Structure formats: structure tokens, C-alpha cells
């Protein structure tokens, strides 16, 4: 068996590379609800990407990458994002739970 590890192919040690298939967690179908939720939360708070980035002490590019699923947001970052938007993390999470259906 030949294993391929090239950029442009998704691969990880022990797995065969397949074009067009990504192993990154932010490409999990269940994660697709998170980036638009982050953006909507920011927009409801009347914040630009730059403004929320300043509140989070992150560059605007980091905010962009979170909102476009180029970067996965962890739980602590999610809580900080909510608080930067003056939103209770628990309330926003309840909305997310009603939206996402995970088997």
C-alpha cells in the first residue's frame, strides 16, 4: 500500500490521503453552524471584526478566520466571544443546541 502525504491533499499519519477530503475539525458538518452564529452575534452587538478583535485582543484576520470556518473556535474562545458581544454564553449556547442536531 502506498501512502501519499502532499499539500493539497488531506492527510494525517496513518491515513491515506484523499483529494478533496479534509480531516480538520472545523470541516465537520456539525461545526458549520458555529461560524455564522459567531458573525450574527457580533453583528447584533453592532461590532466590526476589528472592534471585536480589539476586545478579544486578537487581530481582525483572526476574527475573519473564525467567522469563515478557516479556524475552529474552542470553548474558552466562544465564551470570550460571547462576553465581548455582551451576550450570556449559556443563552447563546441554548440557541445553538436547538439548531444543531448531532447523532
C-alpha positions in Angstrom: 0.0 0.0 0.0 1.3 3.5 -0.9 0.5 6.4 1.4 0.6 9.9 0.0 1.4 13.0 2.1 1.2 16.0 -0.2 -0.1 19.5 0.5 -3.4 19.9 -1.3 -4.4 16.5 -0.1 -5.8 16.0 3.3 -3.8 13.6 5.3 -2.6 12.7 8.7 -0.2 10.0 9.9 -1.7 6.6 9.5 -4.3 7.7 7.0 -4.4 7.6 3.2 -4.5 11.0 1.6 -7.6 11.6 -0.4 -8.1 14.7 -2.6 -11.0 17.0 -1.6 -11.5 15.3 1.8 -10.5 17.3 4.9 -9.7 15.8 8.3 -9.8 19.2 10.0 -12.3 19.5 12.8 -13.8 22.8 11.5 -14.9 20.9 8.4 -17.1 18.6 10.4 -20.7 19.1 9.2 -21.9 19.8 12.8 -19.4 22.7 13.1 -21.0 24.5 10.1 -23.5 26.2 12.4 -20.8 27.9 14.6 -19.2 30.5 12.2 -22.5 32.1 11.1 -23.6 32.2 14.7 -20.4 34.0 15.7 -20.9 36.5 12.9 -24.6 37.1 13.8 -23.7 37.6 17.4 -21.0 40.2 16.5 -23.3 42.0 14.1 -26.2 42.1 16.7 -23.8 43.7 19.1 -23.0 46.3 16.4 -19.3 45.4 16.3 -17.0 45.3 13.3 -14.5 42.5 13.0 -11.8 45.0 14.1 -13.8 46.1 17.1 -14.4 42.6 18.5 -10.8 41.7 17.7 -9.7 44.6 19.9 -12.0 43.4 22.7 -10.6 39.9 22.4 -7.0 41.2 21.9 -6.9 39.4 18.5 -6.2 40.8 15.0 -9.1 41.3 12.6 -7.7 38.4 10.5 -8.3 36.0 13.4 -11.9 37.1 13.7 -12.4 36.7 9.9 -10.9 33.2 10.1 -13.3 32.2 12.9 -16.3 33.5 11.1 -15.4 31.8 7.8 -14.5 28.4 9.4 -10.8 28.7 8.5 -10.2 28.4 12.2 -12.1 26.4 14.8 -13.1 28.3 18.0 -12.6 26.4 21.2 -14.9 26.6 24.2 -12.9 29.3 26.1 -12.8 31.5 22.9 -16.5 31.0 22.4 -17.1 32.3 26.0 -14.8 35.3 25.4 -16.6 36.0 22.1 -20.0 36.0 23.8 -18.8 38.3 26.5 -17.2 40.6 24.0 -20.6 40.9 22.4 -22.3 41.4 25.8 -24.2 38.1 25.4 -24.6 35.4 28.1 -22.7 32.3 26.8 -25.3 30.0 28.3 -28.2 31.7 26.4 -26.4 31.7 23.1 -25.4 28.0 23.6 -29.0 27.1 24.2 -29.8 28.6 20.8 -27.0 26.6 19.3 -28.2 23.4 20.8 -31.7 23.9 19.3 -30.1 24.4 15.9 -27.5 21.6 15.8 -28.6 18.0 15.5 -25.8 15.7 16.4 -26.2 11.9 16.3 
